[in-house]
Amino acid sequence: MSGSAIPPVAVVPKPLDALDIPVALDGRDGVNRATGRQAQIAATNDLDALRAWLARFTDTKTTFENYRKEAERLLLWSIVQLGKPLSSLTHEDLLVYQYFLADPQPSAVWIAGSGRKHPRTDGRWRPFHGPLSPASQRQAMVILNVMFAWLVQAGYLAGNPLSLSRQRARKAPPRITRYLEPELWQEVKAYIVSMPHETERERFHHARVRWLFTLLYLGGLRITEVSANTMGQFFSRRDAAGRDRWWLAVTGKGGRERLVPATAEMMGELTRYRRAQNLPDLPLAGENTPLVLPVGEVRKPLTRSALHTIVKRVFSSAAHSLRASGNSNEERAKRLEQASAHWLRHSAGSHMADQLVDLRLVRDNLGHTSLTTTSQYLHVDDDRRHRETEEKHRIGW
């Protein structure tokens, strides 16, 4: 097969798992295929090669979905828009693709109607929900560079067409950029306390929001950790001084485990939330009740997306409340509208540091490094971490 592209294919893009690529475009004869050296993967076409790369990330749902999205978009663009295999893409092709990300056209082919997100099995599914922001464009190319580099290392491709791209010198980012200053955090808490709770549904939602924000801020949990862990992971241990202390065993990013100090304040909020759910004050060991519950009698965990929506709505409503109190709050309101669940995690770390909690303890609380627990008793260092967290890191409803 020559290096020239064949006419573009008149098809609607489909997800990788439903994609049927013609032989002429499947990459078995791609001009960038490696020859003369032993391949490290069994893939004979582009789709199988992408699946081999993605298989490395199946244990981390968010990473897998982000990487699949970018690989999928490029593969579909290559065969639908250019009419050439992914393994025939050149450096110049990738430059064109970067411009495409900023304005995917024709929109009827590439963008879901009204920007809505449809299930991958839905015929209305499209690879994009709209043009990508400059930051999202850069992130897409970073992921694709990782993908191409791995395919070269695996002996599937001869070279990485993105390796020639100019690498911009990165400016050192501010130490913390996405967090809520203590005064703005107070505004959020004040709004949550003032939320209506006249009807049964309002009382349920009020209790749930208060508990969710407690977990995200006081525990420094990621939103995926709130979704994936249960109340049965709270446990009590006696410390070196003979005092019972509560902890939350969290399975987090990359399957790593850490212990989050469940301070007296957090346990009080847990009891408050469980009472609102007609549950006993404290969870039993191994209890599979989700950390945050949906409306009704269902005991299934809320998805990351559902939790994210709750948090964003609270920030949006708090911003609206700020605006209503005077024009001087416009900038603060805009900042709240930008905030997300992860801002609460950054806020937790920042506020702990401001209160002079030892940074090594902050690191362990937030799980920035792996934590391995091999003893049934807590160590003296863990006792100190619990004590300082309880004394210096409070939500103060």
C-alpha positions in Angstrom: 0.0 0.0 0.0 1.3 3.4 -0.9 1.5 6.4 1.5 -1.3 8.2 -0.3 -4.7 8.4 1.4 -7.8 6.8 -0.1 -11.0 8.8 -0.3 -12.6 9.5 3.1 -15.2 7.0 4.3 -18.8 8.2 4.3 -19.8 6.7 7.7 -20.9 7.9 11.1 -18.3 7.5 13.8 -18.9 4.7 16.2 -17.3 3.7 19.5 -14.3 1.4 19.4 -16.2 -1.5 20.7 -18.7 -1.3 17.8 -16.2 -0.3 15.1 -15.8 -2.4 12.0 -12.9 -1.0 10.0 -12.4 -1.9 6.3 -9.3 -3.9 5.6 -7.8 -1.1 3.6 -8.0 1.2 6.6 -7.3 -1.2 9.5 -3.5 -0.5 9.5 -2.1 -3.9 8.7 -0.2 -2.2 5.9 0.2 1.2 7.5 3.3 3.1 6.2 4.5 3.7 9.8 4.4 0.1 10.8 7.6 -1.3 12.3 9.5 -3.8 10.2 12.6 -5.8 10.8 12.2 -6.1 14.6 10.3 -8.3 17.0 7.0 -6.9 18.0 6.2 -7.1 21.7 2.4 -7.3 21.2 0.3 -9.7 19.1 -1.7 -6.9 17.4 -1.8 -7.1 13.6 -4.0 -4.0 13.1 -4.5 -0.5 14.6 -7.6 -1.3 16.5 -6.0 -4.3 18.3 -2.9 -2.2 19.0 -5.0 0.5 20.7 -6.8 -2.2 22.7 -3.5 -3.6 23.9 -2.4 -0.1 25.0 -5.8 0.6 26.7 -5.7 -2.8 28.5 -3.0 -1.4 30.7 -5.4 1.1 32.3 -8.6 -1.0 32.9 -8.0 -1.0 36.6 -8.3 2.8 36.8 -11.7 3.7 35.4 -11.2 7.4 35.0 -7.8 7.1 33.3 -9.1 4.3 31.1 -12.1 6.4 29.9 -10.0 9.5 29.3 -7.3 7.6 27.3 -9.9 5.6 25.3 -11.7 8.8 24.4 -8.6 10.4 22.9 -7.5 7.3 21.1 -11.0 6.7 19.8 -11.3 10.3 18.5 -8.0 10.1 16.6 -8.7 6.7 15.1 -12.1 7.8 13.9 -10.8 11.1 12.5 -8.1 9.3 10.7 -10.3 6.8 8.9 -13.5 8.9 8.5 -12.0 12.3 7.8 -8.7 11.5 6.1 -9.4 8.0 4.8 -6.1 6.6 6.0 -5.1 4.2 8.8 -3.9 5.5 12.1 -0.6 3.8 11.5 -0.1 5.9 8.4 -0.5 9.3 10.1 2.3 11.7 9.7 3.5 14.6 11.8 1.7 17.0 9.4 -1.5 15.0 9.9 -1.3 15.5 13.6 -0.9 19.3 13.2 -4.1 19.3 11.2 -5.8 17.2 13.9 -4.9 19.8 16.6 -6.8 22.4 14.6 -9.7 19.9 14.2 -10.0 19.5 18.0 -10.7 23.2 18.3 -13.6 23.0 15.8 -14.8 19.5 14.9 -16.5 19.8 11.5 -18.8 18.8 10.1 -20.6 19.1 13.4 -23.4 16.7 12.4 -20.8 13.9 12.0 -18.7 14.7 15.1 -20.7 16.5 17.8 -23.7 15.1 19.7 -26.9 17.0 19.3 -27.3 19.9 21.8 -24.0 18.9 23.3 -25.7 16.1 25.2 -23.8 13.0 26.3 -25.4 9.8 25.0 -24.6 6.2 26.0 -22.0 4.5 23.8 -24.7 2.1 22.7 -27.0 4.9 21.5 -27.1 5.7 17.8 -26.9 9.4 18.6 -23.5 8.9 20.3 -20.7 11.1 18.8 -17.1 11.5 19.8 -17.4 15.2 20.8 -19.8 17.4 22.8 -18.4 20.5 21.3 -15.1 22.2 20.5 -12.3 21.5 22.9 -10.8 24.3 25.0 -7.1 25.1 24.6 -6.3 23.2 27.8 -8.3 20.1 26.7 -6.5 20.3 23.3 -3.2 20.2 25.0 -4.3 17.3 27.3 -5.5 15.3 24.2 -2.1 15.7 22.5 -0.2 14.7 25.7 -2.3 11.5 25.9 -1.8 10.7 22.2 2.0 11.3 22.6 2.0 8.7 25.4 0.1 6.3 23.2 2.3 6.7 20.2 5.5 6.4 22.3 4.1 3.1 23.8 3.2 1.7 20.3 6.8 2.4 19.2 8.2 0.8 22.3 5.9 -2.2 21.7 7.4 -2.7 18.2 4.1 -1.9 16.5 5.0 1.5 15.0 8.3 2.6 13.5 8.2 6.1 14.9 6.2 8.6 16.9 4.7 11.2 14.6 4.2 13.5 17.6 7.8 13.4 18.8 8.7 16.2 16.4 6.3 18.6 18.1 7.8 21.6 19.7 7.8 21.1 23.5 6.9 24.3 25.2 8.8 25.2 28.3 6.4 24.8 31.2 6.1 27.7 33.6 6.1 26.7 37.2 2.5 26.8 38.3 1.4 28.5 41.5 1.6 26.3 44.5 -2.2 26.1 44.7 -4.6 27.6 42.2 -7.9 25.7 42.5 -9.0 26.1 46.1 -11.4 28.2 48.2 -10.0 30.8 50.5 -11.2 30.4 54.1 -13.6 33.3 53.7 -15.1 31.9 50.5 -15.4 28.5 52.1 -17.3 30.1 54.9 -19.8 31.4 52.4 -20.3 27.9 51.0 -20.9 26.4 54.4 -23.3 29.2 55.3 -25.3 28.5 52.1 -25.5 24.8 52.9 -26.7 25.5 56.4 -29.4 27.8 54.9 -30.7 25.2 52.4 -34.4 24.6 52.6 -35.4 21.5 54.7 -39.1 21.8 55.1 -40.2 18.7 53.1 -39.0 15.2 53.5 -37.1 15.4 50.2 -35.5 18.7 51.2 -34.4 17.3 54.5 -32.9 14.3 52.8 -31.0 16.5 50.3 -29.8 18.9 52.9 -28.4 16.1 55.1 -26.8 14.5 52.0 -25.1 17.7 50.9 -23.8 18.5 54.3 -22.3 15.0 54.7 -20.9 15.0 51.1 -19.1 18.3 51.7 -17.8 17.0 55.0 -16.2 14.0 53.3 -14.7 16.0 50.5 -13.3 18.7 52.7 -12.7 17.1 56.2 -11.6 13.8 54.7 -9.9 15.3 51.6 -11.5 12.5 49.6 -11.6 12.5 45.8 -15.1 12.3 44.3 -14.4 8.9 42.9 -13.4 7.7 46.4 -16.7 8.9 47.8 -18.5 6.8 45.1 -16.3 3.7 45.4 -16.0 3.3 49.2 -18.5 2.3 51.9 -19.5 3.1 55.5 -18.2 -0.3 56.6 -14.7 1.0 56.0 -14.9 3.2 59.2 -13.2 1.4 62.1 -12.0 2.1 65.6 -8.5 1.4 67.0 -7.1 2.1 70.4 -4.1 4.4 70.3 -0.9 4.3 72.4 -2.5 6.4 75.1 -5.5 4.0 75.4 -8.0 6.2 73.5 -10.3 4.9 70.9 -9.8 6.7 67.6 -11.8 6.3 64.4 -10.4 6.0 60.9 -11.7 5.6 57.4 -9.8 3.0 55.2 -10.0 4.5 51.7 -9.2 2.7 48.5 -8.1 5.5 46.2 -6.4 6.3 42.9 -4.6 3.4 41.3 -6.0 1.0 43.9 -3.8 2.5 46.6 -5.0 2.4 50.2 -4.7 5.0 52.9 -6.1 5.7 56.3 -8.0 9.0 56.7 -8.4 10.2 60.3 -12.1 10.1 61.1 -12.0 12.9 63.7 -14.6 13.4 66.4 -16.2 16.1 64.2 -16.4 13.7 61.2 -17.9 10.9 63.3 -20.5 13.4 64.6 -21.4 14.3 61.1 -21.6 10.6 60.1 -23.9 9.9 63.0 -26.1 12.9 62.0 -26.3 11.7 58.4 -27.1 8.1 59.4 -29.9 9.2 61.7 -31.4 11.1 58.8 -31.3 7.8 56.9 -32.9 5.9 59.8 -29.7 3.9 60.2 -27.9 3.1 63.5 -25.5 5.8 64.7 -22.4 3.9 63.8 -21.6 1.5 60.9 -20.8 -2.1 61.5 -17.5 -3.6 60.2 -17.9 -4.6 56.6 -21.2 -2.8 56.2 -21.8 -2.2 52.5 -23.9 1.0 52.8 -22.4 3.6 50.3 -20.8 6.6 51.8 -23.4 8.8 50.2 -26.9 7.5 49.4 -29.4 8.2 46.5 -32.9 9.3 47.1 -35.3 6.6 48.3 -34.8 3.2 49.7 -32.1 2.2 47.2 -28.7 1.5 48.7 -26.7 1.7 45.5 -23.7 4.1 45.4 -24.1 7.4 43.5 -21.9 7.6 40.4 -19.0 10.0 40.1 -21.1 12.0 37.6 -24.1 12.3 40.0 -21.9 13.4 42.9 -20.2 15.9 40.7 -23.6 17.3 39.7 -24.6 17.8 43.3 -21.4 19.6 44.1 -21.6 21.9 41.1 -25.2 22.8 41.8 -24.3 23.7 45.4 -21.4 26.0 44.2 -23.7 27.5 41.6 -26.5 28.2 44.1 -23.9 29.6 46.6 -22.6 31.9 43.9 -26.2 33.1 43.1 -26.7 33.8 46.8 -23.5 35.8 46.9 -24.6 37.9 43.9 -27.9 38.6 45.5 -26.1 40.1 48.5 -24.4 42.8 46.5 -22.4 43.7 43.3 -19.1 43.7 45.2 -19.3 39.9 45.3 -19.3 39.3 41.6 -15.7 38.2 41.3 -16.1 35.8 44.3 -19.3 34.5 42.8 -17.5 33.8 39.5 -14.8 31.9 41.4 -17.4 29.7 43.1 -19.0 28.9 39.7 -15.6 27.6 38.6 -15.2 25.4 41.6 -15.6 21.6 41.6 -15.3 18.7 44.0 -11.6 18.6 43.6 -11.3 22.2 44.8 -12.5 21.0 48.2 -9.6 18.5 48.3 -7.2 21.3 47.4 -8.8 23.5 50.0 -8.4 20.8 52.6 -4.7 20.6 51.9 -4.2 24.3 51.8 -6.2 25.0 55.0 -4.3 22.2 56.9 -1.0 23.7 55.8 -2.2 27.2 56.9 -3.0 25.7 60.3 0.6 24.4 60.4 -0.3 20.7 60.2 3.0 18.9 59.4 3.1 18.6 55.6 4.1 15.0 55.9 0.8 14.4 57.7 -1.1 16.3 55.1 0.6 14.1 52.4 -0.6 11.0 54.2 -4.1 12.3 54.8 -4.6 13.1 51.1 -2.9 9.9 49.9 -0.2 11.5 47.8 2.0 8.5 48.4 1.2 4.8 48.9 0.2 3.7 52.4 0.7 0.1 53.5 -0.8 -1.1 56.8 0.9 -4.3 58.1 0.0 -4.2 61.7 -3.4 -4.4 63.5 -2.3 -1.6 65.7 -1.8 2.0 64.7 1.8 3.3 65.0 2.8 6.3 67.1 3.2 8.4 63.9 -0.4 7.6 62.9 -1.5 8.6 66.4 0.1 12.0 66.0 -1.4 12.4 62.6 -4.9 11.7 63.9 -4.3 14.1 66.9 -3.1 17.0 64.8 -5.7 16.5 62.2 -8.5 16.6 64.8 -7.1 19.6 66.6 -6.2 21.8 63.6 -8.5 20.7 60.7 -12.1 21.4 61.4 -15.2 22.0 59.3 -17.0 24.0 61.9 -20.6 23.8 60.7 
